[in-house]
Amino acid sequence: MPPLLSSLLGIASLVLILFFYISTIRVAEELSPQGCRMSWMSPSYVLQDKFNASWTPLAHRYSLWLYREVSWDAQNVQGVPVLFIPGNAGSSHQVRSIASSATRQFYSQPGLVSPEFSSRTLKPLDFFAVEFNEDLSAFHGPTLDLQTAYTKDALSYILSLYPTNTQIIIIGHSMGGVVAVSLLPSKDISAVITMSTPHTLPPARFDSRIDSIYERNQKLLLEDGTPVLSLCGGATDMMIPSESCLLPPGNGTYRSTLFTSALEGAWTGVGHREMVWCHQVRWRVARAALELGLSITSETRADILDKWLRDGHTLPPGIEEQQKGRSEFRLTSNYQLLPADVPLVIKKPKGTHTYLLPFPRESSVSSAHFTLLVSQGSVEGISPHHSIPLTVSVFDCSLKGETPHCTPKVPDSLKLIPNPIPGKTFPVPTDGSDESEGVVLYEVEVDIRGVDDRKDRWLAVNVAHADERGWVLSTFLHQIPVIDHSSMLSTLLGGINIPLPGNGALSTQFSFPRLISHALVVYRVTPIKHDYICSDPFPPLLMHTSHSAETHYFPLFNTDDRVISLHTHFPAPYITWKSTPSHGLNFTIIWTGNTDCTRGLSSIHVSVDWTATVGRWAPRYINTLISWATAVSSLVVFYGWTAAERNGTMPPLAKSITYYGRIMIYYLLPLSFIVSIIPIRESYYLGHEGQPMFALIGPLLLITASGLVCITWGLLSTLIWFIAEFNKLLPISRRVEKTTIHRTTIVSMSIILLLVFLLIPWQVAFLGCWLLQLSTCAQAGRSGSVGVVTTESTGAVPLIPRTSEDEYIGMVDMGVVRSSASLPEADYRQQLKADNLNHNMHLLLFMSWLLPLAAPVLAVWVRTLLTAGLTSPFNGDHNFMKVAPFLVFTDFASWTSDELFERPNFEKRISARWLFFLISVVGFFAGPRKPYRIFDFAEFTMGCIVAIRIGRRYWGGPPWSSAATKASSP
C-alpha cells in the first residue's frame, strides 16, 4: 500500500490538473469569443507532377499542388503566384478558403472580372500549396529544415512558370509561417503573411535545433527588408499562446503584428485551425494578396497590408501628407454654429452641411478632446467595406475677417470600431460581423494653451452626400480621464467600484496605474446597471487596448450577461524582449451621451477573475510542468543515493519518495515561493521576473509535479507487478546472472549503435533502454514485492531497520552507516539483490520522466515512417553518444550479479550523486524554457555514472577502487 504522503500528493496533483483543465476550457469560451462565418468554396487541386526529382531530392516525400476554383479558374496559371505553407500536421487543402475568396472577389461570375477590378491592371491569383503529409514540424528542427529546403525548390519551380522578375507572395499558417520566414532573404518574395504563427517562442521546446531556427529567424526579421505581417487569434487560440505570435520590431522595415480581436471588420478571437477559414479574416487576406500583385516597392506593399489588414493603432497610410496637401478654404455658406459644450447629434443626415463646434472658452482649460462617431459612412477613407455614401470630414477653423477659414485636421486616432446590436451576443456566434457594419471613431486632443481668440475658433464637422442613412455624433469638451490608484491587493480582496462620470463626453478613459498588465492575470469588469432598456443605436462599448497590436471590444449591455474579461498577451512568460510596461490597466468606454443606456450605468466593478487567471497559467506552463517533474524525479534519486551512502544500503523507492515529500513540504515549497518573487530573467524559472502576484504559481506547479512523480511510481509499481505475475505463468527461466558482458551482447550493442548512426533516431534506442530497464525490474521482482525488502533468516540484518518511518529518516540524517561485511553469504546476496532492485527502480522512475523529453521526436519519426518510409531523410538524430550511457547501464543492470554501483576511492572527495542534484537545478531553472538541456545533463550524468561506478567491471575488469588499492600496494 502506498505511503499516505505520496497518495495525498498524487490526489492533490490530479485535483489541480482538473482545476487547470476546467479553467483553461473556460478561457477559450469566455475571454475572447469567436464569431466567424463559415466559408464555402468549390475546390479542385492540380498536382504539379513536373516538380519532380530533377528539381528537388525531396520529391518522393512531399508534393506541390495548384488550387483551382471549379468553373471559375482556368487550369493554366494566368496571374500572380501565391504560395501557401501549412503548419504542424497541416494540409495543402487548407489553402482552399483563402484561394476561393480571392477568385470570387476578382470575378463577379465565372469568366467575368468584377467591376471593382475591371478598370485596373490587377491580375488574378494563382494559389500553390506545398503538401508536407501532415508532418509534425513543431517538434523537430530537422523536419522544419527539410520543409524549408523543399519550399525553396518549390519557389524556383513556380517562378519558372512565369515571366522573368516575377515575385511571389508567401502565406504561412502556424509553423508554416516559421518556414516562410526561413525563406528570407529572397528577391523573389514580395511579402509574407503569417497566420497563427509562433514567431517568438516555440510551442514545443524539446529540440535545441528548433531554438536554432528561431534564433536565425529573429535575426532575419531584424535585418531583411521584406514586409512581414503576423495575424494572431488571441486567447481563442488554444494551440499556441498568442504572445509567441508577436513579431520583433524591424529596423526600419515593415513588421506588423495584428490580433483578430482588433482587426477592423472582424473584432473576434479566432481559433488556431479556424484562422484559415474564418470568413472575416480570409477575405481580407485574399484582398490584400490581390492588391499586392500590383505593387512594386516595399513601401507600397506595406501600405497595402496596412489598408486591408488594419487594427487602427496607427493612422491610415499617407493621411498626414494628404491633409497637408489640401489648401485652406473659406467657409461662406451652408454651415451652422453650435453652442459651447453641446454635442452634435445627427440621426438621419441628409445632403451636405457643416457644423461648427466652438473651442472651450474657460481660461483654465488647457486642452479639449474632440470625438466623432460616424455610422456606416466614411471619414478620411476609413469606413466599412460596404459603406453608404455618407462622408464626414473634420477641419480646424478660425475667423479671418467676417468668414471662417478652415484647414483639414489630422486626427490622433482614426479607426473602425464595432457597433454591437442591442440585445444580441457580440460577436454573433457562427456569424460574426458583416462587411457593412462598423462605426468610424475619430479622436484628436486639441492643445488650446496660448489660443487667445477662443471665441473665434471652431472645429468644423462637414457632413456630405448623406441620404438619411447612418448617424453622426460628436463632442468637443475638456475631458478629464478617470485615474484610480487602487493597488492589486484591492482587486484581490473584493474589487474596486468606479463611479461613471456624467460629463456628456462620447469617450471616457479609465486608468489604473498600480495594477499589473500581464498575460498571467485576467480582470473582470462588471457594469452596475439599473432597470433601463438600452435602445441607443450605439450602446456603451468598452475598448481595452493593452498593447499596440492588441485591442478587445466588450458591449456593456448584452442579453446573456457575458463576462467582461480584460486580458493581454504582453508581457508574458519566457518572452525575452519588452514591448510594454507590466504595470497599468487602461481602457476606454465609448457611449452616446446622456441617454437611457448611459443613465442605466452607474458604475463599474473591477476585480481579478481568479478562474480565468488560473486558466491563463495552465497552457503557458505545460513545458515547465514536465521539466519540474523530471527535476523532482532526479531529486528522488539524489535522496535515495544520499541514504545509500550514509546508511550502507539503498532504500526502496517508496521510502525515497516519502522522504522527498517531507523535504518538499518543509523546504522546497517555501523556497519555490521565495524564488518566485526574485526578479530572475524571463528565460529562467517561471519567466515572470519575480512579480509577487504570481508567487503562488511556483508552489502549485511543485505540488503538481511532485504528485505526478508519485502517480508515475504507482503506475510503474503496478505495471511491474503485472509483468512479474504474467512472467510466472510463462515457462521461462529466471534471468541469467553473469559477471561480464557476453560476446553476443557486444554484437547486439554494436548493431544497435550502428542502426542509430545510420537509420533510427537515438530516441528509439532510448525507448528500448527504458523497456529493458522495466523488464529488469520486473524480473528482479518476480520473487517478491517491488521495491520492498524483507529478510526472514535468523540473525539476518534487514536492509531497512524495522522501525517507524520517522526513525528511518532520522537515521539517514544522522549518517548511521551499517556494514554488510559480517552478514552470512545468503543474507548478503539477498541484500545485494535488494540494493540492485532499489537502484534500478529509482533510475527507472528517472528514465520514465526523461521519456517525455524524447517522445516528441520519437512521434515525428513514427509519423515519418508511416508517410515516407524508412528510406526518407531523418537528419540530426543519429548521435549514438546521446544514448550510449543508457545502453551500457541498462544492459549491465540486466545481467550483473555483483553490486550494481560501486563507489571508488577517488569519489570520496565529492560524490557522483550530486550530478542528480545538478539535473534538478537545471530542470527547475533552465528546463522550463529549454527542456532539452535536462536530457543533455542527464546524458552527461549517466556517462559519468557508467564510467565511475561501473567502469571496467562491464567487461569483467576490476572496479576502480580495487585498481586504486593495487596501485598503492608495494
ZAMARGU-4260 file (C-alpha; in steps of 0.2 Angstrom, whole numbers, plus 5000, padded with zeros to 4 digits):
<rodrens>
0) 5000/5000/5000 | 5007/5017/4995 | 5013/5029/5009 | 5000/5042/5015 | 5010/5057/5010
5) 5013/5050/4992 | 4995/5046/4990 | 4990/5064/4996 | 5002/5072/4984 | 4995/5061/4969
10) 4977/5066/4973 | 4982/5084/4975 | 4990/5084/4958 | 4975/5076/4950 | 4964/5089/4958
15) 4975/5103/4952 | 4976/5097/4935 | 4957/5095/4934 | 4955/5113/4940 | 4968/5119/4927
20) 4959/5110/4914 | 4942/5117/4918 | 4949/5134/4920 | 4958/5133/4903 | 4942/5127/4894
25) 4933/5142/4901 | 4946/5154/4895 | 4943/5148/4877 | 4925/5151/4878 | 4924/5167/4888
30) 4940/5178/4886 | 4939/5181/4868 | 4923/5173/4860 | 4924/5168/4842 | 4911/5175/4829
35) 4916/5168/4812 | 4906/5165/4797 | 4909/5148/4788 | 4917/5149/4771 | 4911/5139/4756
40) 4920/5135/4740 | 4921/5123/4725 | 4939/5116/4727 | 4950/5106/4715 | 4969/5103/4716
45) 4981/5100/4702 | 4996/5090/4706 | 5012/5098/4699 | 5020/5082/4693 | 5034/5091/4684
50) 5041/5097/4700 | 5050/5080/4702 | 5067/5074/4707 | 5075/5084/4694 | 5070/5099/4704
55) 5072/5093/4722 | 5078/5077/4731 | 5063/5078/4742 | 5050/5075/4728 | 5047/5057/4734
60) 5042/5064/4751 | 5032/5080/4748 | 5022/5087/4734 | 5016/5103/4726 | 4998/5107/4721
65) 4989/5121/4712 | 4972/5126/4718 | 4958/5129/4705 | 4941/5135/4709 | 4929/5124/4699
70) 4921/5133/4684 | 4930/5149/4690 | 4948/5147/4687 | 4957/5142/4671 | 4968/5126/4673
75) 4983/5135/4667 | 4992/5148/4678 | 4987/5166/4672 | 4990/5178/4686 | 5001/5182/4702
80) 5009/5167/4711 | 5005/5164/4729 | 5012/5150/4739 | 5003/5143/4754 | 5013/5134/4768
85) 5003/5123/4780 | 5009/5121/4798 | 5011/5107/4810 | 5001/5092/4805 | 4993/5103/4792
90) 4987/5100/4774 | 4989/5109/4757 | 4970/5108/4756 | 4969/5122/4770 | 4973/5134/4755
95) 4955/5132/4748 | 4946/5146/4759 | 4958/5160/4755 | 4961/5155/4737 | 4942/5153/4734
100) 4939/5170/4741 | 4952/5178/4730 | 4945/5171/4715 | 4927/5176/4719 | 4932/5193/4723
105) 4941/5195/4707 | 4927/5188/4697 | 4909/5193/4699 | 4904/5177/4690 | 4914/5164/4680
110) 4925/5172/4667 | 4919/5190/4671 | 4930/5201/4680 | 4922/5211/4694 | 4919/5229/4691
115) 4929/5234/4705 | 4945/5227/4696 | 4940/5228/4678 | 4946/5246/4676 | 4963/5241/4684
120) 4978/5231/4679 | 4976/5219/4693 | 4978/5200/4689 | 4970/5185/4697 | 4980/5175/4709
125) 4987/5158/4706 | 4987/5149/4723 | 5000/5135/4725 | 5002/5124/4741 | 5015/5113/4747
130) 5010/5096/4754 | 5020/5090/4769 | 5010/5074/4773 | 5005/5081/4790 | 5022/5081/4796
135) 5024/5086/4815 | 5036/5100/4811 | 5033/5109/4828 | 5043/5095/4837 | 5058/5093/4826
140) 5070/5105/4819 | 5077/5095/4805 | 5059/5092/4799 | 5057/5111/4798 | 5074/5112/4789
145) 5068/5099/4776 | 5052/5108/4773 | 5061/5124/4771 | 5073/5116/4758 | 5058/5109/4749
150) 5049/5125/4749 | 5064/5134/4742 | 5065/5122/4727 | 5046/5124/4725 | 5048/5143/4724
155) 5061/5141/4710 | 5049/5129/4700 | 5034/5140/4702 | 5043/5156/4696 | 5049/5146/4681
160) 5031/5146/4675 | 5031/5165/4675 | 5040/5179/4666 | 5057/5184/4672 | 5057/5195/4688
165) 5040/5189/4694 | 5039/5189/4713 | 5028/5178/4724 | 5018/5181/4739 | 5020/5169/4754
170) 5006/5164/4766 | 5010/5153/4780 | 4999/5145/4793 | 5006/5140/4811 | 5023/5133/4809
175) 5022/5136/4790 | 5025/5154/4795 | 5041/5149/4803 | 5046/5140/4786 | 5040/5156/4777
180) 5052/5167/4787 | 5066/5155/4784 | 5065/5158/4766 | 5071/5175/4768 | 5081/5184/4762
185) 5075/5182/4744 | 5072/5194/4730 | 5059/5183/4723 | 5047/5186/4738 | 5036/5202/4738
190) 5028/5200/4755 | 5025/5187/4769 | 5008/5185/4778 | 5008/5173/4793 | 4993/5166/4802
195) 4993/5160/4820 | 5012/5158/4819 | 5023/5157/4834 | 5037/5168/4829 | 5044/5172/4846
200) 5043/5156/4857 | 5042/5138/4850 | 5026/5129/4856 | 5036/5113/4859 | 5053/5117/4866
205) 5061/5099/4867 | 5073/5101/4852 | 5088/5113/4853 | 5088/5114/4834 | 5071/5122/4834
210) 5078/5135/4845 | 5092/5137/4832 | 5080/5140/4819 | 5070/5153/4829 | 5087/5162/4833
215) 5091/5163/4814 | 5073/5169/4810 | 5074/5183/4823 | 5090/5189/4815 | 5082/5188/4798
220) 5067/5198/4804 | 5078/5211/4811 | 5089/5213/4795 | 5078/5208/4780 | 5068/5222/4771
225) 5053/5211/4765 | 5037/5216/4773 | 5030/5203/4785 | 5013/5204/4794 | 5008/5192/4808
230) 4989/5188/4811 | 4986/5181/4829 | 4970/5173/4835 | 4972/5179/4854 | 4965/5169/4869
235) 4954/5159/4857 | 4969/5150/4850 | 4972/5136/4862 | 4986/5128/4852 | 4999/5142/4855
240) 5000/5156/4867 | 4997/5171/4856 | 5011/5181/4864 | 5023/5170/4854 | 5014/5177/4838
245) 5022/5194/4841 | 5035/5199/4828 | 5050/5208/4834 | 5051/5227/4828 | 5060/5229/4812
250) 5075/5241/4810 | 5066/5252/4798 | 5057/5238/4789 | 5039/5234/4789 | 5034/5222/4804
255) 5016/5222/4809 | 5008/5211/4822 | 4989/5211/4822 | 4976/5202/4833 | 4960/5197/4825
260) 4950/5205/4840 | 4957/5222/4834 | 4956/5218/4815 | 4944/5231/4808 | 4928/5222/4802
265) 4932/5206/4811 | 4933/5210/4830 | 4933/5192/4836 | 4945/5180/4843 | 4949/5166/4831
270) 4955/5148/4835 | 4971/5141/4828 | 4963/5130/4814 | 4949/5142/4811 | 4961/5155/4806
275) 4962/5149/4788 | 4943/5148/4785 | 4936/5162/4796 | 4927/5172/4783 | 4930/5189/4792
280) 4949/5185/4791 | 4951/5175/4775 | 4943/5188/4763 | 4954/5202/4770 | 4970/5191/4767
285) 4964/5187/4750 | 4960/5205/4746 | 4977/5211/4752 | 4986/5197/4741 | 4976/5204/4726
290) 4982/5221/4729 | 5000/5216/4732 | 5000/5209/4715 | 5001/5227/4708 | 5014/5234/4720
295) 5032/5235/4715 | 5041/5243/4731 | 5042/5238/4749 | 5034/5254/4754 | 5018/5252/4744
300) 5017/5234/4749 | 5017/5240/4767 | 5004/5252/4764 | 4993/5239/4756 | 4994/5227/4771
305) 4990/5242/4782 | 4975/5246/4772 | 4967/5229/4771 | 4973/5222/4787 | 4970/5236/4799
310) 4968/5237/4818 | 4968/5256/4819 | 4983/5258/4831 | 4991/5269/4818 | 4984/5282/4806
315) 4980/5276/4788 | 4995/5277/4777 | 4998/5294/4770 | 4984/5303/4779 | 4996/5317/4786
320) 5003/5320/4769 | 4986/5321/4761 | 4979/5333/4774 | 4995/5344/4772 | 4992/5344/4754
325) 4975/5351/4755 | 4974/5370/4754 | 4965/5382/4766 | 4947/5386/4761 | 4934/5399/4766
330) 4918/5394/4773 | 4905/5405/4766 | 4888/5397/4767 | 4878/5381/4772 | 4885/5380/4790
335) 4878/5380/4807 | 4886/5387/4823 | 4883/5376/4839 | 4883/5382/4857 | 4898/5378/4868
340) 4898/5361/4876 | 4883/5355/4866 | 4885/5338/4857 | 4882/5336/4839 | 4869/5323/4836
345) 4863/5320/4818 | 4851/5304/4817 | 4846/5305/4799 | 4859/5316/4790 | 4854/5322/4773
350) 4863/5332/4760 | 4879/5342/4763 | 4881/5353/4779 | 4894/5360/4790 | 4893/5361/4809
355) 4905/5372/4819 | 4909/5366/4837 | 4917/5381/4847 | 4933/5379/4857 | 4930/5379/4876
360) 4932/5397/4882 | 4937/5394/4900 | 4954/5401/4903 | 4958/5387/4915 | 4956/5374/4902
365) 4972/5369/4893 | 4966/5356/4881 | 4950/5349/4874 | 4946/5332/4867 | 4936/5330/4851
370) 4927/5314/4847 | 4917/5309/4832 | 4907/5294/4828 | 4900/5290/4811 | 4889/5275/4807
375) 4892/5266/4791 | 4900/5281/4782 | 4917/5286/4779 | 4930/5298/4787 | 4946/5301/4778
380) 4945/5285/4769 | 4941/5274/4784 | 4924/5265/4783 | 4915/5248/4782 | 4919/5238/4767
385) 4901/5240/4760 | 4898/5258/4766 | 4885/5271/4762 | 4888/5287/4753 | 4889/5297/4769
390) 4906/5306/4770 | 4912/5316/4785 | 4927/5327/4787 | 4935/5337/4801 | 4943/5355/4799
395) 4951/5367/4811 | 4943/5384/4808 | 4947/5402/4813 | 4938/5418/4810 | 4948/5429/4797
400) 4938/5445/4793 | 4920/5440/4793 | 4921/5422/4787 | 4929/5406/4795 | 4944/5400/4786
405) 4947/5381/4788 | 4961/5368/4786 | 4960/5349/4787 | 4963/5342/4805 | 4974/5327/4806
410) 4967/5315/4819 | 4977/5307/4834 | 4967/5291/4831 | 4956/5285/4817 | 4949/5268/4817
415) 4933/5257/4813 | 4925/5250/4829 | 4911/5238/4831 | 4893/5243/4834 | 4886/5228/4843
420) 4867/5226/4841 | 4857/5229/4857 | 4850/5213/4863 | 4862/5202/4854 | 4878/5192/4859
425) 4894/5200/4852 | 4902/5193/4842 | 4887/5184/4835 | 4892/5165/4836 | 4894/5156/4819
430) 4891/5173/4810 | 4901/5187/4817 | 4901/5204/4809 | 4895/5209/4792 | 4906/5219/4779
435) 4893/5234/4781 | 4894/5235/4799 | 4905/5247/4809 | 4907/5264/4816 | 4921/5276/4812
440) 4929/5283/4828 | 4939/5299/4825 | 4948/5307/4840 | 4960/5322/4842 | 4967/5331/4858
445) 4967/5350/4854 | 4980/5360/4864 | 4972/5377/4867 | 4985/5385/4878 | 4990/5401/4870
450) 4975/5402/4860 | 4969/5420/4864 | 4954/5421/4852 | 4945/5405/4858 | 4928/5413/4854
455) 4933/5414/4835 | 4940/5396/4834 | 4930/5380/4830 | 4932/5363/4824 | 4921/5360/4809
460) 4912/5344/4805 | 4907/5343/4787 | 4894/5330/4783 | 4892/5326/4764 | 4882/5315/4752
465) 4870/5310/4766 | 4854/5300/4761 | 4846/5299/4778 | 4855/5283/4782 | 4868/5281/4797
470) 4871/5294/4810 | 4884/5306/4816 | 4888/5310/4834 | 4902/5322/4840 | 4908/5331/4856
475) 4921/5344/4859 | 4924/5345/4878 | 4938/5347/4891 | 4940/5329/4896 | 4947/5323/4912
480) 4952/5304/4912 | 4947/5294/4927 | 4963/5288/4937 | 4961/5276/4951 | 4977/5272/4961
485) 4970/5257/4970 | 4983/5243/4972 | 4982/5225/4966 | 4978/5220/4984 | 4961/5229/4982
490) 4957/5219/4967 | 4961/5203/4976 | 4951/5206/4991 | 4935/5212/4984 | 4937/5223/4969
495) 4936/5242/4965 | 4920/5251/4962 | 4922/5266/4950 | 4908/5278/4948 | 4905/5283/4929
500) 4906/5302/4926 | 4891/5311/4918 | 4900/5325/4908 | 4892/5320/4892 | 4908/5315/4883
505) 4907/5302/4870 | 4923/5293/4877 | 4930/5292/4894 | 4947/5285/4898 | 4950/5274/4914
510) 4967/5271/4920 | 4973/5260/4935 | 4992/5264/4935 | 4996/5252/4950 | 4988/5237/4943
515) 4998/5224/4934 | 4996/5221/4915 | 5002/5204/4911 | 4997/5188/4901 | 4995/5179/4918
520) 4981/5189/4925 | 4964/5192/4920 | 4952/5206/4927 | 4933/5205/4927 | 4924/5221/4924
525) 4906/5221/4930 | 4894/5235/4924 | 4882/5240/4938 | 4866/5243/4929 | 4849/5250/4933
530) 4832/5245/4926 | 4834/5254/4909 | 4831/5246/4892 | 4846/5251/4881 | 4839/5256/4864
535) 4853/5268/4858 | 4859/5265/4840 | 4877/5264/4848 | 4876/5256/4866 | 4890/5259/4878
540) 4906/5250/4872 | 4922/5246/4882 | 4938/5246/4872 | 4953/5239/4880 | 4970/5242/4872
545) 4983/5233/4881 | 4997/5234/4868 | 5000/5242/4851 | 4994/5226/4842 | 4980/5221/4854
550) 4963/5228/4857 | 4947/5220/4863 | 4929/5227/4862 | 4915/5222/4875 | 4897/5229/4875
555) 4892/5234/4892 | 4874/5230/4888 | 4870/5212/4882 | 4857/5199/4884 | 4867/5185/4890
560) 4877/5195/4903 | 4893/5188/4896 | 4908/5191/4907 | 4919/5205/4903 | 4937/5199/4905
565) 4951/5211/4902 | 4967/5202/4897 | 4983/5205/4887 | 4997/5194/4880 | 5011/5206/4884
570) 5022/5204/4894 | 5022/5185/4895 | 5032/5171/4902 | 5048/5167/4893 | 5046/5182/4880
575) 5063/5189/4882 | 5061/5206/4874 | 5050/5220/4881 | 5036/5229/4871 | 5026/5236/4885
580) 5027/5240/4904 | 5020/5227/4915 | 5010/5239/4926 | 4995/5249/4921 | 4977/5244/4916
585) 4969/5256/4904 | 4953/5256/4894 | 4940/5267/4887 | 4921/5267/4887 | 4913/5275/4872
590) 4895/5280/4873 | 4882/5292/4866 | 4880/5304/4879 | 4865/5307/4892 | 4853/5293/4885
595) 4844/5279/4893 | 4859/5267/4890 | 4872/5279/4899 | 4859/5283/4913 | 4857/5265/4916
600) 4875/5263/4920 | 4880/5270/4937 | 4897/5262/4940 | 4909/5248/4935 | 4917/5235/4947
605) 4935/5229/4943 | 4942/5213/4951 | 4954/5199/4947 | 4945/5184/4939 | 4954/5170/4948
610) 4946/5156/4937 | 4951/5164/4921 | 4968/5169/4928 | 4972/5151/4933 | 4966/5146/4915
615) 4979/5158/4908 | 4993/5149/4919 | 4990/5131/4913 | 4994/5132/4894 | 5009/5143/4897
620) 5017/5131/4910 | 5015/5113/4902 | 5033/5113/4897 | 5038/5119/4914 | 5027/5106/4922
625) 5036/5092/4913 | 5053/5100/4917 | 5049/5101/4935 | 5043/5083/4936 | 5059/5077/4929
630) 5068/5088/4941 | 5058/5080/4955 | 5062/5063/4949 | 5080/5067/4949 | 5079/5074/4967
635) 5071/5057/4972 | 5086/5048/4965 | 5098/5060/4974 | 5090/5057/4991 | 5090/5038/4988
640) 5108/5039/4984 | 5112/5050/4999 | 5103/5037/5010 | 5113/5023/5002 | 5130/5032/5005
645) 5126/5036/5023 | 5116/5020/5028 | 5126/5007/5018 | 5110/5001/5009 | 5099/5008/4995
650) 5082/5012/5002 | 5066/5007/4992 | 5059/5019/4981 | 5044/5022/4992 | 5055/5027/5006
655) 5064/5040/4995 | 5048/5047/4988 | 5041/5049/5006 | 5057/5057/5011 | 5057/5069/4996
660) 5039/5073/5001 | 5044/5079/5018 | 5058/5089/5011 | 5046/5097/4999 | 5034/5102/5012
665) 5047/5109/5024 | 5059/5116/5012 | 5055/5116/4994 | 5038/5123/4994 | 5043/5139/5004
670) 5059/5140/4993 | 5048/5139/4977 | 5038/5154/4984 | 5053/5164/4989 | 5062/5161/4972
675) 5046/5166/4963 | 5047/5184/4970 | 5065/5186/4965 | 5067/5196/4949 | 5075/5182/4938
680) 5077/5184/4920 | 5062/5179/4909 | 5072/5164/4901 | 5073/5156/4918 | 5062/5148/4931
685) 5044/5154/4929 | 5048/5168/4917 | 5038/5182/4925 | 5053/5192/4933 | 5048/5190/4951
690) 5030/5198/4951 | 5023/5194/4968 | 5006/5192/4961 | 5012/5176/4953 | 5021/5169/4968
695) 5009/5155/4970 | 5012/5148/4953 | 5029/5140/4959 | 5021/5130/4974 | 5006/5125/4964
700) 5017/5118/4950 | 5029/5110/4963 | 5014/5101/4971 | 5008/5096/4954 | 5025/5090/4948
705) 5028/5080/4964 | 5011/5072/4963 | 5014/5067/4945 | 5030/5058/4950 | 5021/5049/4964
710) 5007/5044/4952 | 5021/5038/4940 | 5029/5027/4954 | 5012/5019/4957 | 5009/5016/4939
715) 5026/5008/4937 | 5024/4998/4953 | 5008/4991/4946 | 5015/4988/4929 | 5030/4979/4936
720) 5019/4968/4947 | 5008/4963/4932 | 5023/4959/4922 | 5030/4949/4936 | 5014/4939/4938
725) 5012/4936/4920 | 5030/4930/4919 | 5027/4917/4932 | 5014/4910/4921 | 5026/4908/4907
730) 5038/4893/4905 | 5053/4905/4905 | 5068/4903/4916 | 5074/4917/4928 | 5086/4929/4921
735) 5104/4923/4919 | 5116/4932/4930 | 5134/4935/4924 | 5150/4943/4929 | 5155/4950/4912
740) 5147/4956/4896 | 5143/4941/4884 | 5150/4941/4867 | 5133/4941/4859 | 5129/4957/4869
745) 5144/4965/4861 | 5137/4961/4844 | 5120/4967/4849 | 5126/4983/4856 | 5137/4986/4840
750) 5122/4983/4829 | 5111/4995/4839 | 5124/5009/4839 | 5126/5006/4820 | 5107/5007/4817
755) 5106/5023/4827 | 5121/5030/4817 | 5113/5025/4800 | 5094/5023/4801 | 5085/5025/4818
760) 5085/5041/4829 | 5093/5039/4846 | 5076/5042/4854 | 5070/5025/4848 | 5085/5017/4856
765) 5082/5026/4872 | 5064/5019/4872 | 5072/5002/4871 | 5083/5006/4886 | 5068/5011/4896
770) 5059/4994/4891 | 5074/4984/4896 | 5075/4993/4912 | 5057/4990/4915 | 5060/4971/4911
775) 5075/4971/4923 | 5064/4977/4937 | 5050/4965/4934 | 5062/4950/4933 | 5070/4955/4949
780) 5053/4957/4957 | 5047/4940/4952 | 5050/4933/4969 | 5045/4947/4980 | 5036/4964/4981
785) 5043/4978/4970 | 5055/4989/4980 | 5051/4981/4997 | 5064/4971/5005 | 5062/4958/5019
790) 5074/4946/5027 | 5067/4931/5035 | 5083/4921/5040 | 5088/4920/5058 | 5101/4933/5063
795) 5099/4942/5046 | 5100/4961/5047 | 5086/4969/5036 | 5090/4981/5023 | 5079/4995/5031
800) 5078/4994/5050 | 5060/4988/5056 | 5057/5005/5064 | 5045/5019/5061 | 5047/5030/5046
805) 5052/5044/5057 | 5066/5034/5064 | 5072/5029/5047 | 5073/5047/5041 | 5082/5051/5057
810) 5095/5038/5054 | 5098/5044/5037 | 5100/5061/5043 | 5112/5056/5057 | 5123/5046/5045
815) 5121/5029/5053 | 5131/5018/5042 | 5128/4999/5043 | 5141/4987/5036 | 5136/4971/5027
820) 5153/4963/5028 | 5148/4952/5043 | 5132/4946/5035 | 5131/4927/5031 | 5133/4924/5012
825) 5115/4920/5009 | 5109/4936/5018 | 5122/4946/5009 | 5116/4940/4992 | 5098/4944/4996
830) 5103/4961/5002 | 5114/4964/4987 | 5099/4959/4975 | 5088/4971/4985 | 5100/4985/4984
835) 5101/4982/4965 | 5082/4982/4963 | 5080/4998/4973 | 5094/5006/4962 | 5085/5000/4946
840) 5068/5006/4952 | 5075/5024/4956 | 5083/5025/4939 | 5068/5018/4930 | 5057/5032/4938
845) 5070/5045/4932 | 5071/5037/4915 | 5052/5037/4914 | 5052/5056/4916 | 5066/5058/4903
850) 5054/5049/4890 | 5043/5065/4888 | 5058/5074/4883 | 5062/5062/4869 | 5044/5057/4865
855) 5041/5072/4853 | 5055/5067/4841 | 5050/5049/4843 | 5032/5053/4837 | 5039/5063/4822
860) 5050/5048/4817 | 5035/5036/4818 | 5024/5048/4808 | 5038/5050/4795 | 5040/5031/4794
865) 5022/5029/4791 | 5021/5043/4777 | 5038/5042/4769 | 5046/5026/4774 | 5062/5021/4782
870) 5072/5027/4767 | 5067/5046/4769 | 5080/5058/4776 | 5079/5060/4795 | 5093/5071/4799
875) 5100/5076/4816 | 5096/5062/4827 | 5109/5049/4824 | 5121/5054/4838 | 5123/5037/4847
880) 5133/5046/4861 | 5116/5053/4867 | 5110/5036/4871 | 5126/5025/4874 | 5127/5028/4893
885) 5109/5022/4895 | 5113/5007/4884 | 5128/5002/4894 | 5119/5005/4911 | 5103/4996/4907
890) 5112/4981/4899 | 5124/4980/4914 | 5109/4981/4926 | 5100/4967/4916 | 5114/4953/4920
895) 5125/4958/4933 | 5126/4948/4949 | 5138/4959/4958 | 5134/4976/4966 | 5126/4987/4953
900) 5136/5003/4958 | 5152/5003/4967 | 5159/5019/4974 | 5178/5021/4970 | 5190/5028/4982
905) 5193/5044/4972 | 5174/5048/4974 | 5175/5051/4992 | 5180/5069/4990 | 5164/5073/4980
910) 5150/5060/4977 | 5143/5057/4960 | 5126/5058/4967 | 5127/5077/4966 | 5126/5076/4947
915) 5107/5071/4950 | 5105/5087/4961 | 5113/5097/4947 | 5100/5089/4935 | 5086/5095/4946
920) 5093/5113/4947 | 5094/5113/4928 | 5076/5106/4927 | 5069/5119/4939 | 5078/5135/4932
925) 5083/5132/4914 | 5072/5117/4909 | 5056/5127/4908 | 5062/5137/4893 | 5074/5124/4886
930) 5069/5107/4892 | 5081/5098/4881 | 5095/5105/4892 | 5089/5092/4905 | 5092/5077/4894
935) 5109/5084/4890 | 5114/5085/4908 | 5106/5068/4911 | 5116/5060/4897 | 5132/5068/4904
940) 5127/5061/4922 | 5124/5044/4916 | 5140/5044/4906 | 5149/5049/4922 | 5140/5036/4932
945) 5144/5022/4920 | 5162/5027/4919 | 5164/5029/4938 | 5153/5017/4946 | 5153/5003/4933
950) 5169/5006/4924 | 5179/4991/4919 | 5168/4979/4928 | 5157/4980/4912 | 5169/4969/4903
955) 5175/4959/4918 | 5189/4970/4924 | 5192/4975/4942 | 5182/4990/4950 | 5191/5007/4951
960) 5193/5005/4970 | 5202/4989/4968 | 5213/4996/4955 | 5217/5010/4966 | 5221/4998/4980
965) 5233/4988/4970 | 5242/5003/4963 | 5246/5009/4980 | 5252/4992/4986 | 5271/4990/4986
</rodrens>
